Amino acid sequence: MNLSNKNNKNVVVVLRDFFFVSFYDWENGVEFLMLEGDNSPKKIENKGSPGQSDCHTSAQLGFLIENQKQLFNKTLVLQE
């Protein structure tokens, strides 16, 4: 599941009872994650290139979804 790419910088993922936004700042090479109820995005540490960050983000989001006991097949992904 590719959650950040050069053509679609902002990806909104909506789950039942769970909401978050992941986005990549290509100019500064920084990835962020914002959860529902947060006042500010959380920086995701990215030690690789932008191309490698896709796997890193997927792992981060997969961990959060697993903790919420949600499944990817119940996920609606909207790309802007």
GUVEXRO-900465 format. One record per residue: residue in three letters; y negated, z negated, x negated of N, C-alpha, C in turn; residue number from 0. Coordinates in pm, whole numbers. Each point is the difference from the previous one (the first is absolute). Layout:
rest  n_yy  n_zz  n_xx  ca_yy  ca_zz  ca_xx  c_yy  c_zz  c_xx  nr
ALA  Y  Z  X  Y  Z  X  Y  Z  X  NUM .
...
***
This chain:
rest  n_yy  n_zz  n_xx  ca_yy  ca_zz  ca_xx  c_yy  c_zz  c_xx  nr
MET  118  0  -85  -118  0  85  -123  0  -89  0 .
ASN  -75  107  1  -117  14  -85  -121  -56  73  1 .
LEU  -54  -112  -48  -108  -67  72  -137  25  -61  2 .
SER  -5  68  -113  -130  38  -55  15  131  -75  3 .
ASN  -83  95  32  2  126  -72  -142  55  -7  4 .
LYS  -18  102  -81  -135  49  -27  -64  66  122  5 .
ASN  82  55  89  -55  68  117  -35  -96  113  6 .
ASN  76  -108  13  -23  -100  105  -20  -134  -67  7 .
LYS  -126  -35  -25  -28  -122  -75  26  -125  82  8 .
ASN  -25  7  130  17  -118  84  122  18  90  9 .
VAL  86  -98  -3  119  3  84  2  -127  83  10 .
VAL  11  15  129  6  -115  89  142  -11  52  11 .
VAL  61  -114  -15  135  -23  47  -6  -106  110  12 .
VAL  53  34  115  -5  -91  114  143  -40  36  13 .
LEU  26  -128  0  129  -53  43  -23  -88  122  14 .
ARG  103  -19  75  -10  -96  110  -25  -139  -59  15 .
ASP  -108  -63  38  -36  -135  -44  -39  -8  -148  16 .
PHE  -24  112  -64  -37  -5  -142  -83  122  -33  17 .
PHE  -109  -18  -73  -89  109  -31  -54  -14  -142  18 .
PHE  0  109  -74  -63  -2  -131  -50  139  -37  19 .
VAL  -91  5  -93  -54  126  -50  15  0  -152  20 .
SER  48  110  -54  10  16  -145  -87  118  -40  21 .
PHE  -79  -18  -104  -79  113  -47  -15  -5  -151  22 .
TYR  -22  118  -59  -8  14  -145  -138  49  -38  23 .
ASP  -63  -69  -92  -131  38  -54  26  89  -121  24 .
TRP  -5  133  20  36  93  -106  -98  -2  -116  25 .
GLU  -127  -27  26  -100  -1  -107  24  -115  -97  26 .
ASN  38  -114  52  18  -119  -84  147  -32  -27  27 .
GLY  92  75  61  142  -22  -24  50  -134  50  28 .
VAL  -51  -43  118  37  -130  54  55  19  141  29 .
GLU  105  -72  30  61  7  133  -26  -131  74  30 .
PHE  -23  11  131  -33  -117  81  91  -7  121  31 .
LEU  17  -119  51  77  -24  120  -77  -97  87  32 .
MET  -19  34  128  -69  -90  91  93  -33  116  33 .
LEU  20  -127  23  85  -46  110  -86  -40  119  34 .
GLU  58  3  116  -70  -41  121  -52  -143  -17  35 .
GLY  -126  -21  35  -59  -132  -9  -64  -30  -134  36 .
ASP  21  88  -99  -63  -21  -130  -147  41  5  37 .
ASN  -81  -69  -75  -142  35  -10  -27  97  -113  38 .
SER  90  8  -95  -18  92  -112  135  55  -44  39 .
PRO  -1  123  -53  127  58  -46  54  -71  -123  40 .
LYS  131  1  -14  64  -59  -116  28  112  -101  41 .
LYS  -36  -25  -124  23  98  -105  148  -2  -38  42 .
ILE  60  118  -5  138  13  -46  -5  39  -146  43 .
GLU  61  -80  -86  0  31  -143  76  130  -23  44 .
ASN  -62  91  -71  60  131  -24  -7  30  -149  45 .
LYS  114  -8  -67  2  22  -144  38  144  -34  46 .
GLY  36  79  100  41  137  -25  -109  99  38  47 .
SER  38  125  -1  -94  105  39  -6  7  152  48 .
PRO  -99  71  57  -5  13  147  129  53  59  49 .
GLY  67  91  -71  127  54  50  108  -106  9  50 .
GLN  -4  -97  -89  101  -106  0  -33  -108  103  51 .
SER  -125  -2  44  -41  -108  90  66  11  137  52 .
ASP  45  120  38  64  18  129  122  -91  12  53 .
CYS  82  -3  -105  120  -83  3  -39  -148  3  54 .
HIS  -102  -33  -76  -44  -140  -6  -47  -46  138  55 .
THR  -80  85  65  -52  -36  132  113  -10  101  56 .
SER  92  95  -3  111  -4  94  80  -128  -16  57 .
ALA  18  -42  -124  74  -124  -24  -76  -120  53  58 .
GLN  -131  -2  -23  -82  -110  50  5  -7  153  59 .
LEU  -20  115  64  -2  2  146  138  -28  57  60 .
GLY  104  50  -66  136  -27  43  30  -149  -4  61 .
PHE  -47  -67  -103  19  -145  -12  -70  -72  115  62 .
LEU  -123  41  32  -73  -64  109  69  25  134  63 .
ILE  46  122  19  67  33  126  129  -79  13  64 .
GLU  75  -10  -110  125  -76  2  -26  -145  36  65 .
ASN  -109  -54  -55  -35  -139  31  -37  -17  146  66 .
GLN  -52  103  61  -35  -5  141  119  40  89  67 .
LYS  114  26  -64  123  40  70  -22  123  87  68 .
GLN  -75  95  -59  -24  128  67  77  108  -75  69 .
LEU  29  110  66  74  110  -60  -89  123  -9  70 .
PHE  22  79  -104  -79  122  -15  19  96  117  71 .
ASN  119  0  60  22  92  112  -74  -42  126  72 .
LYS  -62  -115  -1  -83  -43  112  -149  11  -37  73 .
THR  -28  78  -105  -136  12  -53  -63  132  45  74 .
LEU  -124  -10  42  -78  119  31  -103  18  -110  75 .
VAL  3  114  -68  -92  24  -111  -102  104  43  76 .
LEU  -126  -34  -14  -109  91  34  -79  28  -127  77 .
GLN  -6  126  -40  -76  36  -119  -132  62  41  78 .
GLU  -108  -46  -62  -134  52  30  -36  107  -100  79 .
***
